[in-house]
Amino acid sequence: MPHFEKIIIVDIRSIKVSLFDQFPFTQTMEVRTRVAISGETILVAMQKSPINSLHFNTVSGCVLVLLILIFNSASVAAWETPITRKFDFTVQPLSLTRICNTKSIISMNGMFPGPTLYANEGDRILVNVTNRGQYNISIHWHGIRQILSAWADGPAYITQCPIQTGQSYMYNFTITKQSGTLFWHAHETWLRGTVYGAIVIYPQKSYPFTFSNEEHVILLGEWWKANVEDVETSALQNGTGPAIADAYTINGLPGPLYNCSSTDTYLLKVKPKRTYLLRIVNAALNSELFFTVAKHTLTVVEIDGDYTKPFNTTTILLTPGQSTNVLINSDQPIGRYYMGASPYMSAVNVPFQTVPTLAIFEYDTAPASTPPTMPTFPRSNDTNSTTQFVGSLRSLNDPQHLETIPQTVDKNLFFTVGLGLKPCDANRTCQGPNGKNFTASVNNISLILPHIALLQSYYFNISNVFTRDFPDKTLNPFAYTSNPPNNLTPIQGTKLDVIPFNSNVQIVLQDTSLVGAENHPIHLHGFSFYIVGQGFGDFNAGSANFNLVDPPRRNTIGVPVGGWAAIRFKADNPGVWYMHCHLEIHTTWGLAMAFIVQNGVGSNQTLPPPPPDLPRC
């Protein structure tokens, strides 16, 4: 028993809200929170309704906090009132050992993965990010719609200049009509390879499903022995694809299939005959991942922060940038079971890491010596399983959770997305096909990031930064998924597409086979959208089958390999909004563009001025 300097007893009925003002409280969820007492920090997991356990472990120091958990309906309601929550994030180096190799990474608050940001729907969030690392950085709050707060969205050179070493920036936004599981990550170069963490938003209304008052965040990622910044730099210098990841990870740990990693395995202990909520995020840089738990069924209830009609499956697919909430019943024989993530690779002749990452799903009374049961993973090129899973997704759209699916279209866009090749620069040797450089584009335009943020140049009418002539449809139609033309070189530019405020927008995203067909996870900042149609081959408006009743709603869509996807959204959020492939190498090659959504009428439809501490380039 450690020696404790003090014991503090707290009756939560009378505790001051300011003590917990950074942390949400819900009636049915486990909440992890940090309580600062005399400079020491305690990590406390609290359960409510009913209270049957209190778990704590010290993060630093020896201070015991004992909470007398006494609740009534009045105290619960008070916690659910939207408040302002303040967080301090510090970007800093961290030395870590994984798969027999020690290296220094860039981390947030000295944690890998970074801290989970907990909040309630309606809360105002203030995150002060201080950069103590050696690289410029920005932070994106992936999936947060940033209503009238585009300055806080985070992508470098789109809505802000990056935060330079030694500088700080306060991200200020309100979570408006959103709940569920999202995540935050670095949005400058490839720093999000190690700088990421979950966002958990508790709803104002009750959940449309039930579980046993316990939830767990599962963050899927990738790990390189090399510095991820060097991996990016090498790929750009050589003109070819990047070095593959040395491992996949679950909550930062690779699991027992990798060298030196038998103890670097995430362990999730459960009690029999309960229902748990798993909040799963794919934070990987370049890998789409299947996720499964041996011998257990997963019930999908939410994607990208929006409820779905529940359905059962043994395996889910997450592209980079996607999140999925599932229910899992601990209804199997007492034992230990592996849960894991394995790759989905839709492209041919592209190298990738084939070894899955594993974690352990352990019943609490199972002997530790019991060998875990191995799951069955889909084949890495199993597009049929992927199509079946995606085709099962439907928005809940019931009377308590109504969806407003645009039934008409004001602005109709047709965007090709895919890879290309460009000539090697003079006095260089490139290792891409035919001695050329890989490149990527939207509508055959490869985005060049400016040296000042697009939102700043738009707001202040700074000239010679971008043009407003991004084409609404591809200028050179061809057979997109067969018989590609000989010219594989896109043009380069910084062109934006302008959308009037409150327009109903439809975008058909068409994959191409110029270099090779591939599933492209396209992420749209500032909005969630309805996926009203998907298919294989070239899009044909006359034969496309659209769902305008209960289409799934996401912020990141996997455009099918050799196919198309149609999305719709209402452009009711003024600002400059980035749309890009969430395979980081494709964004680096230029598979990205941006929209200007114009102001509407009045202050509630007009982008406010930037904050005074907006970083400078």
C-alpha positions as CSV (number, residue, x, y, z in Angstrom):
1,M,0.0,0.0,0.0
2,P,1.6,3.3,-1.0
3,H,1.9,6.2,1.4
4,F,-0.6,8.9,0.6
5,E,0.1,12.5,1.6
6,K,-3.6,13.2,2.0
7,I,-7.0,11.7,1.7
8,I,-9.8,13.9,0.4
9,I,-13.4,12.9,0.7
10,V,-15.8,14.5,-1.7
11,D,-19.6,14.5,-1.6
12,I,-20.5,15.0,-5.3
13,R,-23.9,16.5,-4.5
14,S,-22.2,19.6,-3.2
15,I,-19.0,19.6,-5.3
16,K,-18.3,22.8,-7.1
17,V,-18.8,22.5,-10.9
18,S,-15.5,24.4,-11.4
19,L,-13.6,21.3,-10.1
20,F,-14.9,19.2,-12.9
21,D,-15.6,21.9,-15.5
22,Q,-13.4,20.1,-18.1
23,F,-15.2,16.8,-17.8
24,P,-18.7,15.6,-18.9
25,F,-21.0,13.6,-16.7
26,T,-23.7,11.3,-17.9
27,Q,-26.1,9.1,-16.3
28,T,-25.2,5.8,-18.0
29,M,-21.6,6.1,-19.1
30,E,-18.2,5.5,-17.6
31,V,-16.4,8.7,-17.5
32,R,-12.6,9.1,-17.2
33,T,-11.5,12.4,-15.7
34,R,-8.5,14.1,-14.2
35,V,-8.8,15.8,-10.8
36,A,-6.0,18.2,-9.8
37,I,-5.3,18.3,-6.1
38,S,-2.4,20.3,-4.9
39,G,-0.5,19.9,-8.1
40,E,-0.9,16.1,-8.2
41,T,-3.0,14.3,-10.8
42,I,-5.3,11.4,-10.2
43,L,-7.1,9.4,-13.0
44,V,-10.4,8.3,-11.7
45,A,-13.0,6.2,-13.6
46,M,-16.5,6.8,-12.2
47,Q,-19.6,4.8,-13.0
48,K,-23.2,5.8,-12.4
49,S,-26.6,4.2,-12.3
50,P,-25.9,2.0,-10.5
51,I,-22.7,2.7,-8.7
52,N,-21.0,-0.6,-8.2
53,S,-17.3,0.2,-8.3
54,L,-14.8,2.9,-8.1
55,H,-11.4,2.4,-9.8
56,F,-8.5,4.7,-9.4
57,N,-4.8,4.7,-10.2
58,T,-2.3,7.5,-9.6
59,V,-0.8,9.1,-12.6
60,S,1.7,11.1,-10.6
61,G,2.3,11.6,-6.9
62,C,0.7,9.9,-4.0
63,V,-2.7,11.6,-3.3
64,L,-5.8,9.5,-2.8
65,V,-9.1,11.0,-3.8
66,L,-12.1,9.2,-2.4
67,L,-15.4,10.1,-4.0
68,I,-18.6,9.5,-2.1
69,L,-20.9,9.0,-5.1
70,I,-24.4,10.0,-4.1
71,F,-26.7,10.9,-6.9
72,N,-30.2,12.1,-7.6
73,S,-32.0,13.3,-10.7
74,A,-31.3,17.0,-9.9
75,S,-27.5,16.5,-9.8
76,V,-27.5,14.5,-13.0
77,A,-29.4,17.2,-14.9
78,A,-26.9,19.8,-13.7
79,W,-24.0,18.0,-15.2
80,E,-25.8,17.8,-18.6
81,T,-26.2,21.6,-18.9
82,P,-23.8,22.9,-21.6
83,I,-20.8,24.6,-20.2
84,T,-17.4,25.9,-21.3
85,R,-14.7,23.3,-21.0
86,K,-11.0,24.3,-21.1
87,F,-8.2,22.0,-22.1
88,D,-4.4,22.6,-22.3
89,F,-2.6,20.6,-25.0
90,T,1.2,20.7,-25.3
91,V,2.9,19.4,-28.3
92,Q,6.2,17.8,-27.1
93,P,8.7,15.1,-27.9
94,L,8.3,11.7,-26.3
95,S,10.7,8.7,-26.4
96,L,8.9,5.4,-27.0
97,T,10.0,1.8,-27.6
98,R,8.0,-0.3,-30.0
99,I,8.9,-3.5,-32.0
100,C,12.5,-3.6,-30.7
101,N,13.2,0.0,-31.6
102,T,13.3,3.2,-29.5
103,K,12.7,6.6,-31.1
104,S,11.5,10.1,-30.3
105,I,8.1,11.0,-31.6
106,I,6.0,14.1,-31.4
107,S,3.2,13.6,-28.9
108,M,0.4,15.5,-27.2
109,N,0.8,16.0,-23.5
110,G,3.5,13.3,-23.5
111,M,1.0,10.7,-24.3
112,F,0.6,8.2,-27.2
113,P,-2.1,8.2,-28.3
114,G,-3.0,11.6,-27.0
115,P,-5.6,12.4,-24.4
116,T,-9.3,11.8,-25.1
117,L,-11.4,15.0,-25.2
118,Y,-14.7,14.4,-23.3
119,A,-17.6,16.8,-23.7
120,N,-21.4,17.1,-23.8
121,E,-23.4,18.1,-26.7
122,G,-23.8,21.9,-26.7
123,D,-20.6,22.6,-24.8
124,R,-18.2,25.3,-25.8
125,I,-14.7,24.0,-26.1
126,L,-11.5,26.0,-25.5
127,V,-8.3,24.1,-26.3
128,N,-5.0,26.0,-25.8
129,V,-2.4,24.3,-27.9
130,T,1.2,25.1,-27.2
131,N,3.9,23.9,-29.5
132,R,7.0,22.6,-27.7
133,G,8.1,20.4,-30.6
134,Q,10.5,21.0,-33.4
135,Y,7.9,21.1,-36.2
136,N,5.2,23.6,-37.0
137,I,1.8,22.0,-36.3
138,S,-1.9,22.5,-36.4
139,I,-4.7,20.5,-34.9
140,H,-7.9,19.4,-36.6
141,W,-11.1,18.4,-34.7
142,H,-12.1,15.8,-37.2
143,G,-15.9,15.6,-37.7
144,I,-16.7,18.7,-35.6
145,R,-18.8,20.9,-37.9
146,Q,-17.4,24.1,-36.7
147,I,-20.6,26.2,-37.1
148,L,-19.4,29.8,-37.6
149,S,-16.0,28.8,-36.2
150,A,-14.0,27.9,-39.3
151,W,-11.0,29.6,-37.7
152,A,-10.8,26.6,-35.3
153,D,-11.0,23.9,-37.9
154,G,-7.3,23.4,-38.0
155,P,-5.9,22.3,-41.4
156,A,-2.6,24.1,-42.1
157,Y,-2.7,26.7,-44.9
158,I,-6.5,26.1,-45.3
159,T,-8.0,27.8,-42.2
160,Q,-4.9,28.8,-40.4
161,C,-1.1,29.1,-40.6
162,P,0.5,26.4,-38.5
163,I,1.5,27.0,-34.9
164,Q,5.2,27.6,-34.8
165,T,7.6,26.2,-32.2
166,G,7.2,28.1,-29.0
167,Q,3.9,29.6,-30.0
168,S,0.3,28.9,-28.8
169,Y,-3.2,29.0,-30.3
170,M,-6.6,28.8,-28.6
171,Y,-9.1,26.6,-30.6
172,N,-12.5,28.0,-29.7
173,F,-15.7,26.2,-30.9
174,T,-19.1,25.0,-29.8
175,I,-20.4,21.5,-30.3
176,T,-23.7,22.2,-32.0
177,K,-26.2,19.4,-32.5
178,Q,-23.5,16.7,-32.5
179,S,-22.7,13.8,-30.3
180,G,-20.8,10.5,-30.6
181,T,-17.3,9.4,-31.3
182,L,-14.9,11.6,-33.4
183,F,-11.2,12.3,-33.1
184,W,-8.6,15.1,-33.2
185,H,-5.3,14.9,-35.0
186,A,-2.4,17.0,-36.3
187,H,-3.1,18.5,-39.7
188,E,0.3,19.6,-40.9
189,T,2.5,17.2,-42.9
190,W,2.4,13.6,-41.5
191,L,2.5,14.5,-37.8
192,R,-0.9,13.0,-37.3
193,G,0.9,9.6,-37.4
194,T,1.6,10.1,-33.7
195,V,-0.4,13.2,-32.7
196,Y,-4.0,12.1,-32.4
197,G,-6.7,11.2,-29.8
198,A,-10.4,10.5,-29.5
199,I,-13.3,13.0,-29.0
200,V,-16.3,11.6,-27.1
201,I,-19.4,13.7,-27.1
202,Y,-22.3,12.7,-24.9
203,P,-25.8,13.4,-26.2
204,Q,-28.4,15.7,-24.6
205,K,-31.1,13.0,-25.4
206,S,-30.9,9.4,-24.2
207,Y,-29.2,6.8,-26.4
208,P,-31.4,4.9,-28.9
209,F,-29.8,1.7,-27.6
210,T,-28.9,0.2,-24.2
211,F,-25.7,-1.1,-22.8
212,S,-24.1,-1.9,-19.4
213,N,-22.8,1.5,-18.4
214,E,-19.3,0.8,-19.7
215,E,-17.6,2.1,-22.8
216,H,-14.1,1.8,-24.2
217,V,-12.2,3.9,-26.9
218,I,-10.3,1.8,-29.5
219,L,-7.9,3.8,-31.6
220,L,-6.4,2.0,-34.6
221,G,-3.1,3.4,-35.9
222,E,0.2,2.7,-37.7
223,W,3.8,2.7,-36.5
224,W,7.0,3.3,-38.3
225,K,10.5,2.6,-36.9
226,A,11.5,5.7,-38.9
227,N,10.4,9.2,-38.2
228,V,7.1,9.7,-40.0
229,E,8.3,13.1,-41.3
230,D,11.3,11.3,-42.9
231,V,9.0,8.7,-44.5
232,E,7.0,11.5,-46.1
233,T,10.1,13.4,-47.2
234,S,11.7,10.2,-48.7
235,A,8.5,9.4,-50.7
236,L,8.4,12.9,-52.2
237,Q,12.1,12.9,-53.1
238,N,11.9,9.5,-54.8
239,G,8.6,10.1,-56.5
240,T,7.2,6.8,-55.4
241,G,5.0,5.4,-52.7
242,P,6.1,5.7,-49.0
243,A,7.7,2.9,-47.0
244,I,5.0,0.7,-45.5
245,A,4.2,0.9,-41.8
246,D,6.2,-1.5,-39.6
247,A,3.1,-2.3,-37.6
248,Y,-0.5,-1.5,-37.0
249,T,-1.5,-0.6,-33.5
250,I,-4.5,-0.7,-31.1
251,N,-4.4,2.2,-28.6
252,G,-0.7,2.7,-29.5
253,L,0.3,-1.0,-29.0
254,P,1.2,-3.4,-31.8
255,G,0.3,-6.7,-30.1
256,P,1.9,-10.1,-30.0
257,L,2.3,-10.9,-33.7
258,Y,5.2,-8.3,-33.9
259,N,8.7,-8.8,-32.6
260,C,9.4,-7.7,-29.0
261,S,5.7,-6.9,-28.5
262,S,4.2,-9.7,-26.4
263,T,3.8,-7.2,-23.5
264,D,2.9,-4.3,-25.8
265,T,-0.7,-5.6,-26.1
266,Y,-3.8,-3.7,-25.2
267,L,-6.0,-5.6,-22.7
268,L,-9.7,-5.0,-22.3
269,K,-11.2,-6.9,-19.3
270,V,-15.0,-7.5,-19.3
271,K,-17.5,-9.2,-17.1
272,P,-19.7,-12.0,-18.4
273,K,-23.3,-11.3,-19.6
274,R,-22.9,-7.6,-20.2
275,T,-23.2,-5.3,-23.1
276,Y,-20.3,-2.9,-23.8
277,L,-20.0,0.1,-26.1
278,L,-16.8,0.2,-28.2
279,R,-15.9,3.5,-29.7
280,I,-13.6,2.6,-32.6
281,V,-11.6,5.1,-34.7
282,N,-9.2,4.5,-37.6
283,A,-6.4,7.1,-37.0
284,A,-4.0,5.4,-39.4
285,L,-2.2,7.5,-42.0
286,N,-2.5,5.3,-45.0
287,S,-4.4,2.1,-44.2
288,E,-8.0,1.1,-44.4
289,L,-8.6,-1.5,-41.7
290,F,-11.0,-4.3,-40.8
291,F,-11.9,-4.8,-37.1
292,T,-13.2,-7.9,-35.5
293,V,-13.4,-9.7,-32.2
294,A,-13.0,-13.5,-32.1
295,K,-16.3,-15.4,-31.7
296,H,-18.3,-12.3,-30.9
297,T,-20.9,-10.3,-32.8
298,L,-20.7,-6.6,-33.2
299,T,-23.8,-4.4,-33.4
300,V,-23.2,-1.2,-35.3
301,V,-25.1,1.7,-33.8
302,E,-23.2,4.8,-34.9
303,I,-20.8,6.0,-37.6
304,D,-18.9,9.3,-37.6
305,G,-21.0,10.6,-34.8
306,D,-24.5,9.8,-36.3
307,Y,-26.8,7.0,-35.3
308,T,-27.5,4.1,-37.6
309,K,-30.2,1.5,-37.7
310,P,-28.6,-1.2,-35.7
311,F,-27.3,-4.3,-37.5
312,N,-25.1,-7.2,-36.6
313,T,-21.9,-8.1,-38.2
314,T,-18.7,-10.0,-37.3
315,T,-16.4,-7.5,-39.0
316,I,-16.5,-3.7,-39.6
317,L,-14.4,-1.7,-42.0
318,L,-13.0,1.7,-41.2
319,T,-11.1,3.9,-43.6
320,P,-8.7,6.4,-42.2
321,G,-10.8,9.2,-40.7
322,Q,-13.9,7.1,-40.0
323,S,-15.3,6.1,-36.6
324,T,-17.8,3.4,-35.7
325,N,-19.6,2.7,-32.4
326,V,-20.5,-0.9,-31.8
327,L,-22.2,-2.9,-29.0
328,I,-20.6,-6.2,-28.0
329,N,-22.1,-8.7,-25.7
330,S,-19.8,-10.7,-23.4
331,D,-21.9,-13.8,-24.0
332,Q,-19.3,-16.4,-25.0
333,P,-17.7,-19.0,-22.7
334,I,-15.3,-17.6,-20.1
335,G,-12.0,-17.1,-21.8
336,R,-9.6,-14.8,-23.6
337,Y,-10.3,-13.7,-27.2
338,Y,-8.2,-11.6,-29.6
339,M,-9.7,-8.5,-31.1
340,G,-7.8,-7.1,-34.0
341,A,-7.4,-5.0,-37.1
342,S,-6.1,-6.2,-40.5
343,P,-5.7,-4.3,-43.7
344,Y,-8.0,-3.8,-46.6
345,M,-6.0,-3.0,-49.7
346,S,-8.1,-2.4,-52.9
347,A,-5.2,-1.3,-55.1
348,V,-3.1,-3.9,-57.0
349,N,0.6,-4.1,-56.9
350,V,0.9,-1.8,-53.9
351,P,3.0,-3.0,-51.0
352,F,1.4,-2.9,-47.5
353,Q,1.9,-4.3,-44.0
354,T,0.1,-7.7,-43.9
355,V,0.5,-8.6,-40.2
356,P,-2.6,-7.7,-38.1
357,T,-2.5,-5.9,-34.8
358,L,-4.1,-7.8,-31.9
359,A,-5.5,-6.8,-28.5
360,I,-7.1,-9.1,-25.9
361,F,-10.8,-9.2,-25.0
362,E,-10.6,-11.0,-21.6
363,Y,-13.4,-12.2,-19.3
364,D,-12.3,-11.1,-15.9
365,T,-12.5,-14.6,-14.4
366,A,-10.5,-16.3,-17.2
367,P,-7.1,-17.7,-16.2
368,A,-4.3,-15.5,-17.5
369,S,-2.7,-18.7,-18.8
370,T,-5.6,-19.3,-21.2
371,P,-4.4,-18.9,-24.8
372,P,-6.6,-16.2,-26.6
373,T,-8.8,-17.4,-29.4
374,M,-7.7,-16.0,-32.8
375,P,-10.3,-14.2,-35.0
376,T,-10.8,-14.8,-38.7
377,F,-9.9,-11.8,-40.8
378,P,-11.3,-11.1,-44.3
379,R,-8.8,-11.3,-47.1
380,S,-6.9,-8.1,-47.6
381,N,-8.6,-7.6,-51.1
382,D,-12.1,-8.6,-50.0
383,T,-14.1,-5.9,-51.7
384,N,-17.2,-8.0,-51.4
385,S,-17.2,-7.9,-47.6
386,T,-16.5,-4.2,-47.8
387,T,-19.4,-3.6,-50.1
388,Q,-21.7,-5.7,-48.0
389,F,-20.8,-3.8,-44.8
390,V,-21.1,-0.4,-46.4
391,G,-24.4,-1.3,-48.0
392,S,-25.9,-2.3,-44.6
393,L,-25.4,1.2,-43.2
394,R,-28.6,3.3,-42.8
395,S,-29.3,6.4,-40.8
396,L,-31.6,5.9,-37.8
397,N,-34.0,8.7,-39.0
398,D,-36.8,7.9,-36.5
399,P,-39.2,10.5,-34.9
400,Q,-36.7,11.2,-32.1
401,H,-33.7,11.5,-34.5
402,L,-35.0,13.1,-37.6
403,E,-32.7,13.5,-40.6
404,T,-33.1,16.4,-43.1
405,I,-31.9,14.8,-46.3
406,P,-31.8,17.2,-49.2
407,Q,-34.5,16.1,-51.7
408,T,-33.5,18.6,-54.4
409,V,-30.2,19.9,-55.6
410,D,-29.1,23.5,-56.2
411,K,-25.4,22.8,-57.0
412,N,-24.6,19.6,-58.8
413,L,-20.9,18.7,-58.9
414,F,-19.0,15.8,-60.6
415,F,-15.5,15.2,-59.3
416,T,-13.0,12.6,-60.5
417,V,-10.6,11.4,-57.8
418,G,-7.5,9.4,-58.5
419,L,-3.8,9.1,-59.1
420,G,-1.6,10.3,-62.0
421,L,2.0,10.7,-63.0
422,K,4.1,13.7,-63.7
423,P,7.6,14.1,-65.2
424,C,10.6,13.9,-62.9
425,D,12.2,17.2,-62.1
426,A,15.5,18.0,-63.9
427,N,18.6,16.5,-62.5
428,R,16.6,14.0,-60.4
429,T,16.0,10.3,-60.7
430,C,12.4,9.2,-59.9
431,Q,11.3,5.7,-58.9
432,G,7.7,5.9,-60.0
433,P,6.3,4.1,-63.0
434,N,8.2,4.9,-66.2
435,G,10.7,7.0,-64.2
436,K,8.1,9.5,-63.2
437,N,6.6,11.0,-60.0
438,F,3.3,9.9,-58.5
439,T,0.8,12.6,-58.2
440,A,-3.0,12.8,-57.4
441,S,-5.8,15.1,-58.3
442,V,-9.5,16.1,-58.1
443,N,-10.9,16.9,-61.5
444,N,-7.4,16.6,-62.9
445,I,-6.2,19.5,-60.7
446,S,-3.5,18.7,-58.1
447,L,-3.8,21.1,-55.2
448,I,-0.8,23.4,-54.4
449,L,-1.0,24.7,-50.8
450,P,-0.4,28.4,-50.6
451,H,2.0,30.2,-48.2
452,I,-0.9,31.9,-46.3
453,A,-4.1,30.3,-45.2
454,L,-6.9,30.2,-47.7
455,L,-9.4,31.4,-45.1
456,Q,-7.3,34.4,-44.2
457,S,-6.8,35.4,-47.8
458,Y,-10.5,35.0,-48.5
459,Y,-11.7,36.9,-45.5
460,F,-9.2,39.8,-46.0
461,N,-9.4,39.8,-49.8
462,I,-5.7,39.1,-50.3
463,S,-5.0,38.7,-54.0
464,N,-2.8,36.3,-55.9
465,V,-3.3,33.4,-53.4
466,F,-6.1,31.4,-55.1
467,T,-8.6,31.6,-57.9
468,R,-12.3,30.9,-57.8
469,D,-12.5,28.7,-60.9
470,F,-12.4,25.1,-59.7
471,P,-14.6,23.3,-62.3
472,D,-17.9,21.9,-61.2
473,K,-17.3,18.9,-63.4
474,T,-14.3,17.3,-65.0
475,L,-13.2,19.2,-68.1
476,N,-12.1,16.2,-70.1
477,P,-14.5,13.3,-69.7
478,F,-13.3,9.8,-70.5
479,A,-14.0,6.2,-69.6
480,Y,-13.0,6.7,-66.0
481,T,-12.7,3.1,-64.9
482,S,-11.5,1.5,-68.2
483,N,-9.3,2.5,-71.1
484,P,-7.6,5.5,-69.5
485,P,-6.1,8.2,-71.8
486,N,-2.4,8.4,-72.4
487,N,-2.1,11.8,-70.7
488,L,-1.7,11.0,-67.0
489,T,-0.4,14.4,-65.8
490,P,-2.8,16.7,-63.9
491,I,-2.4,20.5,-63.8
492,Q,-1.3,22.1,-60.6
493,G,-3.1,25.0,-59.0
494,T,-4.9,26.5,-56.0
495,K,-8.4,26.8,-57.3
496,L,-11.5,27.0,-55.1
497,D,-15.2,26.2,-55.9
498,V,-17.7,28.8,-54.7
499,I,-21.0,27.7,-53.1
500,P,-23.8,30.1,-52.3
501,F,-25.0,30.0,-48.7
502,N,-27.8,27.4,-47.9
503,S,-27.4,25.6,-51.2
504,N,-28.3,21.9,-51.4
505,V,-25.1,20.4,-52.8
506,Q,-24.6,17.1,-54.5
507,I,-21.2,15.8,-55.3
508,V,-20.6,12.6,-57.4
509,L,-17.1,11.3,-56.6
510,Q,-15.8,9.2,-59.4
511,D,-12.7,6.9,-59.0
512,T,-10.4,6.6,-62.0
513,S,-8.0,4.0,-63.2
514,L,-5.5,6.3,-64.8
515,V,-2.7,4.7,-62.8
516,G,-4.8,2.2,-60.9
517,A,-8.2,2.1,-59.3
518,E,-8.4,2.3,-55.6
519,N,-10.8,3.0,-52.7
520,H,-10.4,6.7,-51.7
521,P,-11.6,7.8,-48.3
522,I,-12.7,11.4,-49.0
523,H,-13.2,13.7,-45.9
524,L,-15.1,16.9,-46.1
525,H,-14.4,19.5,-43.4
526,G,-17.2,21.6,-41.9
527,F,-20.0,19.3,-42.8
528,S,-21.5,15.8,-42.4
529,F,-23.1,14.6,-45.6
530,Y,-25.6,11.9,-46.7
531,I,-24.3,9.1,-48.8
532,V,-27.3,8.8,-51.2
533,G,-25.7,6.4,-53.7
534,Q,-22.8,4.2,-54.5
535,G,-21.8,1.8,-57.2
536,F,-19.1,0.3,-59.4
537,G,-18.0,1.5,-62.9
538,D,-18.7,4.9,-64.3
539,F,-21.5,6.9,-62.8
540,N,-24.7,7.0,-64.9
541,A,-27.4,9.4,-63.7
542,G,-30.0,7.5,-65.6
543,S,-29.4,4.2,-63.9
544,A,-28.0,5.2,-60.5
545,N,-30.2,4.1,-57.5
546,F,-30.4,6.8,-54.8
547,N,-31.6,6.4,-51.3
548,L,-33.3,9.6,-50.2
549,V,-35.1,8.1,-47.2
550,D,-32.5,6.8,-44.7
551,P,-29.0,7.2,-46.3
552,P,-26.1,7.0,-43.8
553,R,-24.5,10.2,-42.7
554,R,-20.8,10.5,-42.4
555,N,-17.9,13.0,-42.7
556,T,-15.6,10.6,-44.6
557,I,-16.7,8.4,-47.5
558,G,-14.8,5.5,-49.0
559,V,-15.3,6.0,-52.7
560,P,-15.5,2.4,-54.0
561,V,-12.5,1.0,-55.9
562,G,-13.4,1.4,-59.6
563,G,-16.7,3.0,-58.7
564,W,-18.5,6.1,-57.5
565,A,-20.3,7.6,-54.6
566,A,-22.9,10.4,-54.4
567,I,-23.2,12.7,-51.4
568,R,-25.5,15.5,-50.4
569,F,-25.4,18.3,-47.8
570,K,-26.8,21.7,-47.1
571,A,-24.1,24.4,-47.4
572,D,-25.2,26.3,-44.3
573,N,-21.8,27.0,-42.7
574,P,-19.8,29.9,-44.2
575,G,-16.1,29.7,-44.6
576,V,-13.4,27.9,-46.5
577,W,-13.7,24.1,-46.2
578,Y,-11.1,21.5,-47.2
579,M,-12.0,18.2,-49.0
580,H,-9.3,15.7,-49.4
581,C,-8.4,12.0,-49.4
582,H,-7.6,10.7,-46.0
583,L,-4.9,8.4,-47.3
584,E,-2.2,10.8,-46.2
585,I,0.1,10.0,-49.2
586,H,-2.7,10.9,-51.6
587,T,-3.3,14.3,-49.9
588,T,0.5,14.9,-50.1
589,W,0.4,14.2,-53.8
590,G,-2.5,16.7,-54.3
591,L,-5.8,14.8,-54.0
592,A,-7.5,17.7,-52.4
593,M,-9.5,20.9,-53.0
594,A,-11.4,23.5,-51.1
595,F,-14.8,25.2,-51.2
596,I,-15.8,28.7,-50.3
597,V,-19.2,28.7,-48.7
598,Q,-20.4,32.3,-48.9
599,N,-22.0,34.2,-46.1
600,G,-25.8,34.4,-45.8
601,V,-27.8,37.2,-44.3
602,G,-27.2,38.5,-40.7
603,S,-24.7,37.6,-38.0
604,N,-26.1,34.0,-37.7
605,Q,-25.1,33.3,-41.3
606,T,-21.8,35.3,-41.4
607,L,-18.3,34.1,-40.6
608,P,-17.0,36.3,-37.7
609,P,-13.6,37.8,-37.8
610,P,-10.5,35.7,-36.8
611,P,-9.3,35.6,-33.2
612,P,-6.4,37.8,-32.2
613,D,-4.1,34.9,-31.6
614,L,-4.6,33.3,-35.0
615,P,-1.1,32.0,-36.0
616,R,0.9,33.9,-38.6
617,C,2.8,32.4,-41.5
